[in-house]
Amino acid sequence: MTSLNVENAFKSTIRRIIVNNPKGNVYTGDVMRELTEAVAHAKAEPAVKLITIEGAGSHFSFGASVEEHTGDKVAAMLPVLRKLVWEIASSDVPVAALVQGVCLGGAFEVALACHLTFATPDARMGVPEIRLGVVPPVAAALLPRKFGQSVADHLVITGEELTGERLRELGMVHSCFPADSLWQGVSGWFEGTLAKFSASSLRHATRQARAAFLRRLDRRLEEHEQDYLEKLMASHDANEGIQAFIEKRKPDWKHA
């Protein structure tokens, strides 16, 4: 059973990919595989000028499935997330995240891979993994490249969540629109910009804009993933934090 709704807009020049996985549009491994395939298919259409990733209902996504972060499952899950992130980050068709409500963890990492992010002013975004005793390997690779070291330090180390408006001020969010008109706002922006451009030339522009950003990114993503699996998950606290979250209790940190 698919967890995505795929729609065309503006005479098939926009491909809308909407995650529909109640409750909270959690990014399970299956959802991420479907997303990867949907993005790949959209990129293969010569007339597509924009791919949007959205969430059905009032939230973009609560994030990747915590249950799939346990020691016996995480080695299978992380490469799936890495493949999705690379599919988006290396796309020569611009990909935009349309964020409302909550966008956390792995879902925020997917938004970071996108070329553009549009959000509601009160959307909540961040990588709270440190609260669970783990880290966001993809965000640690992407944040310094896109927004500088200070923003990366702030979000990865503290796990704090920032609003759409605050992230607009920091340069991550392109524009903010009210929740009841997010799609309309993005549509108006598209009409005034990408809709007027050659789809072929737009792909050349996107490739060149991303050339430096993508250099060695695939290797950095792999290195962070390897460190997560071989070192972090060998610690007591990483496993304890995940288990405590699943069991809805306070973690018993051993600081090791």
N, C-alpha and C positions, 0 to 999 in steps of 0.2 A: 504493500500500500504506500503510495507516494505521500511525502510530507511537504510537497511543493505545489504551488499554483503558478503556472507559467503563462503569462499574458503578453500580447503585443500591443503597442500603442504608437501613435503618430505614424500610421501607415507602415507598421513593422520596422520603424527605425529605432524604437526602444523595445528592449526585451525586459519585461518585469519578472523577476524571480522572487516569489513570496513564500517564505517559510511558514508553514501552517502545521504546527506540532504542539497542540495544547497539552499541558498548560505551560505557558512561558516560552514556546518555540525553542525548546532546548536543542542544542546542536549535538545530537547523538552521532555515532560513527556513520550510521545509515543516512542521516540527514546531510552530513558533510559530503558523503560520496555522491548523493543526489545533486547537491549544490555544485560540486566540481564538474559533474557531467553536464548540468544545465548551462554553466558558464562556458564550457568548451563548445557546446552546440551553438550557443548564441554567437560566439566569436567566429564560427564558421560561416555565418550568414553575411554576405558582402555588404548588404544595405544597412546593417545594424550600426548605429552611431553611439548608443549608450545602453549599458546593461545596469539595471538597478537590482539591488538586493534589499528586501524588505521583510517585515514580520507581520503576519496576520494579527488582527486584534490590536490591543493597546500597548503591546511591548514588542520591541525588535527581537530580543532574545535574552533569556536569563543566563545564557552561556553554554559551554560544553557540558556534557553529562558528567557530573561528579562521580557517579557510580562507575564510569568507565575510566576513572583515574586511579582505581585501586591497583596495587602492585601486580596483580595477575592479568590486568586488562590494559594498563596504560601503554605498554610497549606496542600494542596493536593500534591504539587510538591516535597517538601523537603523529605517526607518519601520515595518517589520513588528514589531520588538520594541516600539516605541513604541505601536503599536495594541494589542498584547497587554497591555501594562502598563496602558493606559488602560481597556481592557475589564474588567480585574480591579479596578483602583483605584476605578472609578466604579460598580462593581456594587452594587445594592441588596440582593443576597443575600450574606451574609458568605462570603468565600473564605479557606480555610486552607491553608497549605503544610505538608505532613508531611515533615520532612527527616531523613534519615539518611545516613551516609556523607558524600560531598562535595557541596557546593552552592556553586558559584563563578560569578563573572562574571555573564552575562546571566541565569542561573538564580537567582542570589541577588537580582538586581534584580526578577525576577518574584516571589520570596518577599517582598521589601520592599513590593510593591504589594498583597499580600494583607492582609486585615484581621487575621488571626491566623497565628501560626507555632507549630507543635509540632515538637519535635526530640528526637533522642537526645542524651544528655549529651556524647558524643564526636563528634557531627557537626561537620564543618569548613565554615565559611561565610566568604565574603569576596569582595572585588572586586580580584583581583590584576592588573588590566589595566596598571598602571603598570610592572610588570616587562616588559611587551611594548612599552613606549613609547607606550601609548595610555591612555585614561581611560574610566571607566564613566559615561556621561552621565546615564543613568536614576538610578543610585545617588546621583549628585551632586545630583539634584533631590529625591529622596525622603528620603535620610538626615537632612538638617537638619530637615525637616518632622516626621519621626516620632520622632527620637531626639536632636535637638539638634546644635549645631555641633561640639562636641568629638568626638562619635562619628563624624560625617561626616568631619572632618579626619583622624581616626585611620585609618579604613578606606580612604578614597579616596587619601590621600597616601602611606600606607605600604604598602598592598596586603596587609597582614597578614591572616591567617585566624584567626577566633575559633571556639571550640567552642560547641556548643549550650548548655552550662551557663553559659558566660561571657555569651552573648547573653541568656540568661534573666535573669541578674543585671542586665544593662543595660536590660531591658524589651522587647527585640524578641521573644524567645521566650516564649510564654504558659506552657507547661509542658514539662518533659522527661520522657520515658519510655524504658525500655530498648528496644533495637532489635527484640527478639523480641516486644514487646508495644506497639509504637507505635500501631498501629491500635486495639488493645483499649483503650489509655489514652485515645485521642481519643474512642472510642465511649462510654466511661464518662462522660467530660466532657460529651459531647453529650446523653446521657440525662438528666443532672442539670441541664442548662441549656436549650439551644435546642429540644430535643425537646418541652419543655413549653409553648413559646410559640406564639402565633398567627403563622403564616407572613407574613400581611399586615402585622401590627403590627411584626414583626421587620424587614421591609423599610423601614418608616418610620423605625425606630430607627437602622438602618444608614445611611440617607440623611442623617439629621440629625447623626449622629456624624461623618460624613465631610465635611460641608458646608465647613467652614473648610479642611480638608486639601486639598480638591479645587480651591479657589479659585485660579485662575491656574496650576494645575499643568500643564494641557495646553500653555499658552504657554511655561512654563519648560522642559518636555520638548522642545518644538520648538526653542527657543533653544539648548539644549545640543547638540542634534543638528546644528543648522546650524553651530555653532562647530566641532564635531568634523569635519564634512565639509569645510568651507571653509578652516579654519585648521590644525587638527591634522594632517589627512591631506595637507596641502601641505608638511609638514615631512619632512626626511630620516629622522629617528629613528623616527617613527611607522611609516613603511613598512618601515624596516629591522627594527624589533622584531618586527613580524608575520611578515616573511619569515624571520627567524632562527628563530622558533619553529617555523614549518612545516618548515624545513630542519634542525631539531634541532641548532643551533649557537649559539654565544655571539654576541650582537649587537655590531656595531661602531658604537658611538654617536659621532656627530659633534657632539652637543649643539646641534643646530639642526634 
